[in-house]
Amino acid sequence: MRTKNRRFISFVCAVLLLAGVFFPGRAIAETPTFTVGWSVYAGWNPYFYMQKSGILKKWADKYGIAIKVQRFDYAASLDSFVAKNIDACTMTNMEALDMPAAAGVDSTAIIVGDYSNGNDAVLVRNGLNFATLPTQRIMLVQKTVSEYLLERAMVLNGQQGQLGKLKLINTSDSDIVAAFLNNKSNEAVVTWKPLVSQIVADPGVRSIFDSSKIPGEILDLLVVRTDVLNKPDGSGQKFAKAISGAWYETVQQLAAGQAAAIKYSAAASGDSVESYKEQLKTTALFATPKSAADFTTSPAIKQKMDLVRQFCFAHNLLGQGIKSVDDVAITYPDGSIQGKKDRVRLRFNAAYMQAAEQGTL
């Protein structure tokens, strides 16, 4: 009798083993895995430290998921997000609107991390000013906040009528420093820190405008595809909670000046600690979830986003066949919508920031 039982048990084990080989998804449930794309910027470098320190894994484990972070050049990160090769991506409010939203990819901003408060700048050589800027080639990453900053600078300096004469040279953020510094025929460049810091170190270069003149207009976000957030198995919600918890634990260490947080965030872009600290001075970091949630639920964000969406529409950045600025709509935490109700493509969701504030993540 015992022999028959052993044989039966052996048979069952063999069947289960074969099931694991031929039907692995059914035999052992796979851990839901999510990938976040980030690129070099003072407000996004903490994602490198978040992973390096184990903070990200701790929060992912809490929710029974896995989270990977992957570094990209900025434009490549946006392309990967639009192509649905990654689940979430760091990007500005403008790119959230004119890339995924314009491409029809319904997206949700779950973390408003900071706003640029001097990190983005218009830099020139040889005494160039806004009146003479249209006579020169201007290097920047086109269709990004660099172009937005340049236009806002021209308008605020009385040169709106010259906008059509600007000669823009599209240049990758990975190439722009060397391309500008090594070619003296290029006399103007628009970019962001740490690239700005590297360029203005040249004694012949000066800043004539920066983002501190337009506070709150260049927002730095973590954006998730809405279909990922709404996965039927609930794993997308777990991801949003885990990444939000990890973010606020990380950023609070950074704001407190914890050595490791600053060291590894600086290392993410090959910067010295001193250089990174200088960048943080011009980054209006929402270091607490309350400050982030308060801004995201305030009337101010709607005013800033209206400027951005009008710019995107004027420059044909909202997609093919778009006849009105309202054809790519934005919704806010209070349920209000800028644009047509059936055309919402970008959503600001304060729920995870508020959960972090309340300590319920």
N, C-alpha and C positions, 0 to 999 in steps of 0.2 A: 504493500500500500504506500509506504513511504517512497519507494522507487518511482511509482507512477506519479506521485505528487511532485517529486523532483523534476521528472521529465516534463510534466505539464508547466511547471514554473519556468523551466528553461525555454520551453516553446514560447510562452508568453513574452519572456524577456527578449527573445530573438525577434518576435514580431514588433515589439516596441522599438527595438534598435533599428530595424529596417524602416519603420515609420519615420524615425528621426532622420534617417539618411535620405529617403525619397520625398518626405513631406516635412521638411524642417520647420516651416512656418506653423504647421499644425501641431507638431510634437512639442515644440518649445516656443512660447510666445517671444517674439523679438522685442527688445527694448526700443521704444519710440525714440528716434534720433533726429535732432534739429541742428541746422548749420546757420551760424550768424556770420555775415561778411562785414569786415570793418576795414577802414583805410586810415592812413596816417593823419592825425589831427589831435590837438591837445585834449579835446573832449572825448575822443574815441580811443586813444591809446590805452586807457584803463582796461579795455577788453583783453589786452595782452596780459596785464597783471592779474586780472580776474581768473584767467586760465592758469597762469604760472603759479599762482598762490594756492590753488586748490579751492578757492571760494566758489567758483563756477560748478565744480564737481560736487561739492557739498550740497548746494541747492538743487542741482539736477538729481542727485541721489534721493533727496528728500521727497521728490515728486515721481521717482521711479522712471526717469527718462535720461537721455544722454544729450549733451549739448556740445557742439564743436564751434570754435571760432576760427575764421580763416581770413588772412590778410589779403587785400587786393589793392591795386591802383584804384583811385576813386571811380573813374568812368567805368572800369571793368567790373567793379562791385555792383554798380547800378545795372549794367547789362546782364550780369548773372542773376540778379534779383528778378528783373523783368522776364528773363528766360525761364524762371522758376527752377533754377539750379541750386538756389539757396532759399532758406525759409524766411530769413530776416536780414536786415541790412541797416547799417548806420548811414544816414543821409540827411541833407538839409531839408527844410520845409519846401523849398522851391523844387528841388529834384524829386521829392516825393510826389509833387504835383505834375511836373513836366516829363517824368520818366514812367514809373509804373502806372500812375493814374491816367496819364495821356495815352498809354499803350493799352488801356482797358483792364489793367491788373488792379483789382480792388484791394486796397491796402489800408492798414491801420497803424497809426503812430501810438505806441503804448508807453514810451518813455520820452519825455521832453527833457533832454539832458542839460542843455545850456543855450545861451545865445552868444554869438560872436560880438565881443565888445572891444574890438581893435585887432583881432586876429587876422582879418581880411583887409587888404590894403591895395591902393593904387600907388605904384612906385615909378619914379622917373629919373632920368639923367639930364644933365646939361640945362638945368633951369626950365625944363618943360612945365607948362601949366595947363589948365583946362581950356584956355582959349587956343593954345597951340597944339593940344593933344591930337586933334583930327588930322594933323599933317604927318603924323608918325604911325608906324606899325605898332600895334599893341598886342603883346603876347598874353594869352590866358587860356584856361580850359573853357571852351565855348559851351553855351547852354547850361552853365552852372551858375552858382551865386556870384562867381567872379564877374560875369557879364552883368548880372543884376546890380552888383555894387558899383560897377563902372557907370552904368546908366543913371543910377540914383545920384552918384557924385556929379555927373554932368548937369543933371536937372537942378540939384541944390546949389550949383555954382553958376547958374544962369546960362547954361549952354545947351538947353534942350533942343534948340534949332540946329545944332551941329551933330546930333546923334546919327543921322544918316550918313555922315562923312567918315565915321570911325572905321579904321582899317584893322580888323581883328585877325590875329594869327592863332589858330587853334594849336595848343601845345600841351602835351601830357604833363601832369603834375610830377611825374618821375623824371622828366627831362627839362623842366622849365628853368631851374636854377642855372644849370650849366649853359643852356641855350642863351639865356639872357646875359650872363656874366662874361661869356666867351665871345660874344658877338656885339661889339660896341655900336653896330648900326641899329640895333634894337634899343630904343630909348624909353620904352614904357612897358610895364608888366603889371598884371593884376593877379594876385595869388593869396595864399593863406599861410599862417605859421604852421610849422617851423620854417617853411620856405621863405617867408617874408624876412625872418630874422637873418637867414643866410644871405639874402640878397642885400639887405640894408647894411650889412657889415662892410660892403664895398663903399669906400669914402665918397664915391661920386654919385651915390644913389640916395634919394630921399623920398619920404612918403608925403603925398599931397592930399590923401583922403583915406580914412579907415572906417571900419564898421561901428566904432563907438559913436559915430555921427548919426547912425540909424539903429539905435538899440532895440532889440527884440525882433528885428526884421529877418535876420539870418539865424534861424533856429536849427539846432542839431538834435536829431531824433534817432530813436530805434523804431524801425518800421517793419511790421510783420504782414505777410500776405493774409488777407482776411479769411481765405479758405483754409489756411493753416490754423489760424486762431479758432476756427469753428469746426475743426475735425470732429466727426461723429463720436469718436471714441473718447473725447475729452482731453486728449493728450496735448492739443494746442493750448488749451487753457492752463494746463500744468506747465507747459513751456513758458507762457507769458508770466506766470507767477514766479517760476524759478529764476528766469533771467532778470526779472524786476528785483527780486530779493537779493540776488548776487550783485546787481548793479549798485543798489543803495548801500550794501555792506562795503563794496569796493570804493565808491565815491566818498563815503564818509571817512574812510581811512585816508584817502587822498586829501580831503579838505582839512583833516586834522594834522596833516603834515607828516604822516607815518613814513618813515624812511624807505621801507621796502616798496610801498605803493608808489612813491615818487620815483624811486630808482628804476623800477621795472616799467613804469609808464613812459619814462624818458627813454629807456633802452628800446622800447617798441619802435621808435623812429630814429634810433641812433643818436639821440641827443644827450648832452650832458645834463646832470641834475640842475645846474644853474640855468641852462637854456630852457629846460622844461618849466621850471618855476616861473621864469619870465613869461612864458606862453600862458600859464595859468592866470597871470595878472590881467590879461586881456581876454579872458574867458569868463563870462558871467555864468558860473556853474550853479545849477540848481542842486546844491549839495544835500538838501533834505527832500524827502518825498512831498512834504507839505508845500515847500516853495514851488516845486514842479507842478503839483496839482493845482495850486492857487493860480498860477499863470495860465495853465491849460484851460481852466474854467472861467477865466476873466474875459471881459469884453475886448481887452487889448489884443488878444491873439487873433480875433476876427478882423480887427482893423489892419493888423500887420499882414495877414493872409490875403486880404482884399488887394493890397498893393502888389503882392507877389502874383496873384492870379491874373491881375490886369496886365502885368508885365509879360507873363507867359503867353497870354492871348495875343497881345500886340506883336510878339515875336514869333507867332505861329508854332509855339512849343507844346500846344495841347493836343496835337494829333491831327491826322488827315481828316478833312471834311468838317472840322469844327467851325461853326459859323457864329457862335456866341461864347462869351466867357463863361456862361452858365451851363454849357454843355459838359463840362467836367466839374462836378459839384463836390463840395466839402461839407462834412457834417461834424458837429461839435458835441462835447459832453452833455450840453443842455438840450440836445435834440434839434437845435436850429441848423438850418442848411443854407449855405451860400451856393446858389445855382438851382438847377432843376432836380426835383425830388427823385426822379427816376434815373438820374445820371450821377449819383454819388459814387465816387471812386477813391476818395481819401477821407479817412475817418480819424478824428482825434478822440482817443479813449483814455479817460483819466482813472478808470477803475483800479488799475494795478498800482498806480502811484498812490491812490487813496488807500488801498489795502496795505501798502507798505507804511503809510503814515499811521494807520490804525493798528499796525502790528499784527495783522491777520493773514499775512502771507505764509 
